[in-house]
């Protein structure tokens, strides 16, 4: 996601925001006052959630490596439009692959020091053998297999502290879009380290975790969504994708 010094840029809060937690209303009724979140605050995850819940006027905040980042307004071409386009691409894959789930800008309880709101998450449903679950408070817990962030430039914390947090927690694939530089970085997790996924001779990036998930940066940055979906359809038509769908179905819990 896009950052300015000390801030993140993202869209208004969705229903996944912790302010939906009834504890915030109880705190207000009891007269409990929590300080507002400020970028740069160093908090535990529990204290981060308490303050976030008590201040619903905050549109978006993240806890990354114990440090708070509070949102500011969203630019269209530098964030909102590429964000929408990547959801369009990833949503089509999810629609053709039963057993997967996907979320836009949802709170993720990753570990004791990290509670991000990734731009997009794709994960294998718990009922299909996945390692991520939705808890009773309606937040995501665990480690999604695939995360996408839209970042302003290579200087953003998405490629530094947040990358380290995702790597340490074993996020298998991490795709970062850099609109300003018209660049894509796709990390794959191998033995505790991130390595950049290399394109094939046609410039196509192919997911190692989700068979048939094909991506061509040139098509994406040129705005050729029809071409991008046509390429994705090739992956969806592949034998590897069909085998993956069967694998997910075989693990489906009654």
N, C-alpha and C positions, 0 to 999 in steps of 0.2 A: 504494500500500500504506500501511498505517497506521503512523504514527510517534509516538514519544514523544521528548522532547528528547534528541537524540544517538543515537536508536535507530530501527530499523524493526521492524515487527511482521509476522510472516509464519509460515507453517506449517513443520513440520520439513523438513529437506533431502530432496530427491528424488535419484534416481540421476544427475541431470544435474550434481550438485555436483562441483567439481574434485577432491574427495577420492578420487573413483574413479580418478584418474590414478595409474598405477603409480609415478610419480616420487616420490610421497609415501612409499610403502613403502620405496623405495630410499633416500630421505633418512633415514628412521628407522634402517635397517640400517647406514647409514654413520655414524650417530651425529650427523648434522647437526641442530642445534637452531635452529628459526626462532621468533622471538617470536610470540605470539598476535596476532590481529587485534583492534584496539580501535577503537570508533567515534571518528571524528575523525582517525585516522591519515591521513597524506598519503603515498601510495605510487604508484610506477609500476605499470602493469598486470602486468608480469612479477613484481615483488616481491609484489604482492597475491596472485597465483596461487600463488607459492611458499609463502607463509604459510598461505593457505587450504588448500592440499593437505596441509600438514604438521600441520594441526589439524582432524581430522575431527569433533571434538566440537563444533565451531561449526556450528550448524544452517543458518544462512543469513547471507551477507554480500554486500554490493554495493560496487562502486567507482564513484562518481559524481563526475565532474569532478575526479578524483584524490583524492577523500576517501572513507574507508571508513565504511560503515554496517553495524553488526552487529545481527542479529535478536534479538527478545525474544518472549515468548509471544503467542499469537493469540486475539483475542476472536471470539466466534461471530457476533453480529449486526452488529458493526462491521467484520468482515472475512471470516470464513470462509464464512458463508452467502451474502452477495452475490457472493463469489468463485465459489462453486459454481454459483449461478444464472446468472452471466454465461457460464460455460463451457458450461452446458446450452444456452443460446441460441446461442452462437457455434459450438459443436460441431455443432448441427443444420445450420447453414449450410454448414459445411465438409463434412458428410456428403452434402449435395446438390450440391456443387460440386467435381467431380473436378479435380485439378491444384493444390489447396491443401494446405497443411500447417499444423499447429497445435501449440503446446507450452504446457504449464502450468509456470511457475516454472523455466524452463530458463536456464542461463547463456548470456548473449549477449555475445560479444566485439564491442563496438560500435566503439571506437576506442582510441587509446593511453591515454586517461584514464578510460574508461568500460567497465565490465563489470557491467551490471545483471543481475538475474534477474526479468524482468517477470512480473507475475501471469499474463498470457496474451499469447501472440503468434500472429498469423495471417499467413501469408505465401504467396506464389506459389512453388510448388516450382521448383527450379532446372531440372528436366527440362521444365517448362512455360513457361520463359522468365523465371523469377524471378531476383532479384538477391541472394538470400540462400542460403547453403549450410551444410551440416553438415560440419565439418572432420574430420580423422582422429582427433582426440581426442574426437569426439562432442559438440562444442560448436557453437552457432550462431554464424555469422559473417556480417557484412554488415548490411543494413538491412531488417528486416521491414516490410511495408506497413502493418500494423495492430498496435497494442499497446494493451493494457488494463491499468490499474493501479487497485487499490482503495485509497483514501486516507482517512485519518481526517477531515481537514478541509482547508479551503483554505490552511491554514498549512503543510501538508506539503511536503517537498522534491520530491515528485512533480509539484508545480505550479510549481517554481522551478528548481533546478539540473538535475533530471532532465528536465524539460520542455525546457530549453535544450539538453541533450545530444541528445535525440531530434530536436529541430528542426534542430540543426546537422548531424546525420547524415541528414536527409531522410526520417524516418519519416513516411509519407504521412498516416496518421490515428492519432490518439492519444486514446483514450477514458479519462476519469478518472471513477470512481465515488466519491462522497462520502456514505457512509451516514449519518454524523452529521447532515449538513445535508439529506439526502434530495435530493441534487443530482447532475446529470450534466453534465460538460463534455466536448464532443467537438471536438477540434482537427483541422483539415485544413491540410495543408502547401501553400502557394502561393508560388512564387517566393522560397523561402528563409524565409518567415515562417509562423507559425501564426495561423489565424483560426478563431473558433468557428463550428461548423456550426449553422445556424439550423434550427429545426423548421418543418415546413409548417403549414398552417392547422389541421390535425388534431393537431398536437403530435408528429408523427412525424419522427424523425431518419433520414435516408437516406444511406448511405455513398456517397461519391463515387468510391471506389476499387473497392469490391466491390458491383456492381449487385445489387439485391434484398435487401441487408442492411438491414432496417428495424428500428427500435428506438423504443419508446414509454416514456419514463421513468415516467409515471404507472402503467402496467401493471407495470413492473419493481419499483417501490418498494412497490406494494400487494401484491406477491407473487403476482400473477395470471400465472403462468407459462404456463398454457394459452392465455390471451389474447395473451401475448407471442409464443408460437409460432404462433398463428393469424395474427397480423399478419406475422410472418416468412414464413409460407407464401405470403401474398399477394405478397411480394417475390420469392420463389422461383418463383412462377408467372408472373412478369412477362416480357414479351418481352426486356427488358434483361438479365435473368439468363440466359435461354436463349442470347442472343447472346454473353454473357461465357463461358459454358461452351463454346460452339463455338470461341471465340477461344483459350481455353486448350488445347483439344484440337488445334487447328491448329498450335500451337507445341510440341506434345509431341515430345521428342527420341527417336529410335529407341534 
